[in-house]
Amino acid sequence: MSSPAKRGNLQPRINLPPPRLQGKVSLEETILRRRAVRRYGREPLDLLQLSQILWSAQGITGSRGLRAAPSAGATYPLEIFVVVGEQTVTGGEAKQAHQELQAGIYHYEADSHSLSLHKPADLRPDLARAALDQEFIIDAPADIVICALYDRTSDTYGTRGERYVHIEVGHVGENIHLQAVALGLATVEVGAFRDEEVRKVLGVDEQIKPLYIMPVGKPV
C-alpha cells in the first residue's frame, strides 16, 4: 500500500534482517515484566533488534499482506517512523550484510520489511521539545513515532473509523512494548506532545497525524 510519507523520497531502501519467529522469552513473561520505562542507557540498538520491533508493529505475517497487529477491514491506516541519532543503531550481528543507520528519520516499508531515509540529521532533540521537553526521548537510541492516515479507515467505516484507528494504535503499541521486553529492551507509550510540532519535525503531510511516540533502548 503506497503512502504519502514516501512521496518524492529517492533514497535507497535499507533492507532489514528477517524477523526471528521464535524467541527465548515466553509471552507470559513479557506480560509480567512489561513496565513503562523512561530512563535509557547509551548503548545503541542493533539492526536485528530494530527489525524485530518494527516487524512486531506492522510486519507482514500472512498471505494477502496481513500484518502483525489487527486492523479494521485490513485498512492499515498506520505509518511508522523511526528517529535515530548518529551511531545509535548499528549493524550488530548483522553488520556483514547491513549498514549502520545514519542519523535521521526513517519510514518503515511494511511490504518489503525495509527502511527508507525520510529526513536526515539527529532530530531527537526537536522531537523531545515537541513532546513537552521529555528528555528521555533524546536519551533513547531510537524513537518510534506511530502516525495515522484516518481516511484509509474512515472511507470504509465513516465516522466510526476514527475509533477503529485509535483501537489499532493500542494494538501496535502493545506489540512493540512486549517485543521490546522480549529483547531485553524497554519503552513507554508517550501521548503527551504537540501534534502539529511533531508533524513538522517528521516533515509529513497534514493528513498524517502522530498518535504515539515510543522511545526504545536499554533500561537503566
C-alpha positions as CSV (number, residue, x, y, z in Angstrom):
1,M,0.0,0.0,0.0
2,S,1.6,3.3,-1.1
3,S,2.0,6.1,1.4
4,P,2.3,9.9,1.0
5,A,5.1,9.6,3.6
6,K,7.2,8.2,0.8
7,R,6.3,10.8,-1.9
8,G,9.4,12.3,-3.5
9,N,11.8,10.1,-1.5
10,L,14.6,8.9,-3.8
11,Q,16.8,7.5,-1.1
12,P,17.6,3.8,-1.5
13,R,15.9,1.3,0.8
14,I,17.8,-0.3,3.7
15,N,16.7,-4.0,3.8
16,L,16.2,-5.1,7.4
17,P,17.3,-8.6,8.7
18,P,14.4,-11.0,8.6
19,P,12.5,-11.3,11.9
20,R,13.0,-14.2,14.1
21,L,9.8,-16.2,14.6
22,Q,10.8,-17.9,17.9
23,G,12.2,-16.2,21.0
24,K,13.7,-17.2,24.3
25,V,11.2,-15.4,26.5
26,S,7.6,-16.6,26.8
27,L,4.6,-14.3,26.1
28,E,3.6,-14.7,29.7
29,E,6.9,-13.5,31.0
30,T,6.8,-10.4,28.7
31,I,3.4,-9.5,30.1
32,L,4.6,-10.0,33.7
33,R,7.7,-7.8,33.1
34,R,6.1,-5.1,31.0
35,R,6.5,-1.7,32.6
36,A,6.7,1.9,31.4
37,V,10.4,2.9,31.4
38,R,11.7,6.5,31.0
39,R,15.4,6.0,31.6
40,Y,17.6,4.6,28.9
41,G,21.3,3.8,28.7
42,R,23.5,5.0,25.9
43,E,24.1,1.5,24.4
44,P,23.0,1.5,20.7
45,L,20.4,-0.8,19.3
46,D,21.4,-3.1,16.5
47,L,19.5,-3.7,13.3
48,L,18.3,-7.1,14.3
49,Q,16.6,-5.6,17.4
50,L,15.1,-2.7,15.4
51,S,13.9,-5.1,12.7
52,Q,12.2,-7.3,15.2
53,I,10.4,-4.3,16.8
54,L,9.2,-2.9,13.5
55,W,8.0,-6.3,12.4
56,S,6.0,-6.7,15.6
57,A,4.4,-3.3,14.9
58,Q,3.4,-3.6,11.3
59,G,5.3,-6.6,9.7
60,I,3.7,-8.9,7.2
61,T,2.6,-12.1,8.9
62,G,0.4,-13.9,6.4
63,S,-1.0,-14.1,2.9
64,R,-2.7,-11.2,1.3
65,G,-0.4,-8.8,3.2
66,L,-2.0,-9.3,6.6
67,R,0.1,-7.7,9.4
68,A,1.2,-8.3,12.9
69,A,-1.5,-6.1,14.5
70,P,-5.2,-6.4,13.7
71,S,-6.8,-3.6,11.6
72,A,-10.5,-2.9,11.0
73,G,-11.2,-4.3,7.5
74,A,-7.4,-4.7,6.9
75,T,-7.4,-0.9,6.0
76,Y,-4.0,-0.4,7.8
77,P,-4.1,3.3,8.5
78,L,-0.9,3.5,10.5
79,E,2.5,4.7,9.3
80,I,5.7,4.0,11.3
81,F,8.6,6.4,11.5
82,V,11.9,5.8,13.4
83,V,14.0,8.7,14.7
84,V,17.7,7.8,15.3
85,G,20.9,9.6,16.2
86,E,24.4,9.1,14.9
87,Q,25.6,5.6,15.6
88,T,22.6,4.8,17.8
89,V,21.5,1.9,15.5
90,T,24.4,-0.3,14.4
91,G,24.8,-3.4,12.3
92,G,25.3,-5.6,15.3
93,E,25.2,-9.3,14.5
94,A,24.0,-8.3,11.0
95,K,26.9,-6.0,10.2
96,Q,28.3,-8.1,7.5
97,A,25.1,-7.7,5.4
98,H,23.6,-4.5,6.7
99,Q,24.9,-1.0,7.1
100,E,24.8,1.2,10.2
101,L,22.0,3.7,10.1
102,Q,23.0,7.3,9.7
103,A,21.2,9.9,11.9
104,G,17.8,10.7,10.6
105,I,14.1,9.9,10.4
106,Y,13.3,6.7,8.6
107,H,10.0,5.4,7.3
108,Y,9.2,1.7,7.7
109,E,8.1,0.0,4.5
110,A,6.0,-2.9,5.7
111,D,5.6,-4.6,2.3
112,S,9.4,-5.0,1.9
113,H,10.4,-5.0,5.5
114,S,12.8,-2.2,4.9
115,L,13.6,1.4,5.8
116,S,13.8,4.5,3.6
117,L,15.5,7.6,4.8
118,H,12.8,10.2,5.1
119,K,14.7,13.1,6.6
120,P,18.5,13.3,7.6
121,A,20.0,14.6,10.9
122,D,19.5,13.7,14.5
123,L,16.1,15.2,15.3
124,R,15.6,13.5,18.6
125,P,16.1,16.9,20.5
126,D,13.4,18.5,18.2
127,L,11.1,15.6,18.9
128,A,11.6,15.9,22.6
129,R,10.8,19.6,22.5
130,A,7.6,18.9,20.6
131,A,6.8,16.3,23.3
132,L,6.8,18.9,26.1
133,D,10.5,18.6,26.8
134,Q,10.5,14.9,27.8
135,E,14.3,14.5,27.7
136,F,14.3,10.7,27.8
137,I,13.2,10.9,24.1
138,I,16.7,12.3,23.4
139,D,18.4,9.6,25.5
140,A,16.8,6.6,23.7
141,P,18.8,5.4,20.7
142,A,15.6,5.2,18.7
143,D,12.2,6.8,18.9
144,I,9.3,5.1,17.1
145,V,6.6,7.5,16.0
146,I,3.2,5.9,15.1
147,C,1.1,8.1,12.8
148,A,-2.3,7.6,11.2
149,L,-4.0,8.4,7.9
150,Y,-7.6,8.3,9.1
151,D,-9.1,8.3,5.6
152,R,-7.9,4.8,4.9
153,T,-10.3,3.5,7.6
154,S,-13.0,6.2,7.6
155,D,-13.5,5.8,3.8
156,T,-14.9,2.4,4.7
157,Y,-16.4,2.9,8.1
158,G,-17.3,6.6,8.2
159,T,-17.1,8.4,11.5
160,R,-16.7,5.1,13.3
161,G,-13.3,4.8,11.5
162,E,-11.7,7.2,13.9
163,R,-12.4,4.9,16.9
164,Y,-11.1,1.9,15.0
165,V,-7.8,3.8,14.2
166,H,-7.4,4.6,17.9
167,I,-8.0,1.0,18.9
168,E,-5.5,-0.1,16.3
169,V,-2.7,2.1,17.6
170,G,-3.2,0.5,21.0
171,H,-2.7,-2.9,19.5
172,V,0.5,-1.8,17.8
173,G,1.8,-0.1,20.9
174,E,1.3,-3.2,23.0
175,N,3.0,-5.4,20.4
176,I,6.1,-3.0,20.4
177,H,6.2,-3.0,24.2
178,L,6.1,-6.8,24.6
179,Q,8.6,-7.3,21.8
180,A,10.9,-4.8,23.4
181,V,10.7,-6.7,26.8
182,A,11.4,-10.0,25.0
183,L,14.6,-8.4,23.6
184,G,15.8,-7.1,26.9
185,L,14.8,-3.6,26.0
186,A,12.4,-1.1,27.3
187,T,9.9,1.5,26.1
188,V,7.0,3.7,27.1
189,E,3.9,4.9,25.2
190,V,4.1,8.7,25.0
191,G,0.9,10.6,24.1
192,A,1.8,14.0,25.6
193,F,3.0,16.1,22.7
194,R,2.0,19.0,20.5
195,D,0.6,17.2,17.4
196,E,1.4,19.9,14.9
197,E,5.0,20.3,16.1
198,V,5.6,16.6,15.9
199,R,4.2,16.6,12.4
200,K,6.6,19.3,11.4
201,V,9.6,17.5,13.0
202,L,8.7,14.5,10.9
203,G,8.2,16.6,7.8
204,V,5.0,14.8,6.7
205,D,1.8,15.9,5.0
206,E,-1.0,17.4,7.1
207,Q,-3.2,14.4,6.8
208,I,-0.6,12.2,8.6
209,K,-1.4,12.6,12.3
210,P,1.0,11.5,15.0
211,L,-0.6,9.3,17.8
212,Y,2.2,7.8,19.8
213,I,5.9,8.3,20.4
214,M,7.7,5.2,21.8
215,P,11.4,5.6,22.8
216,V,13.2,2.2,22.7
217,G,16.5,1.4,24.4
218,K,18.3,-0.5,27.1
219,P,16.7,0.3,30.5
220,V,18.9,1.9,33.2
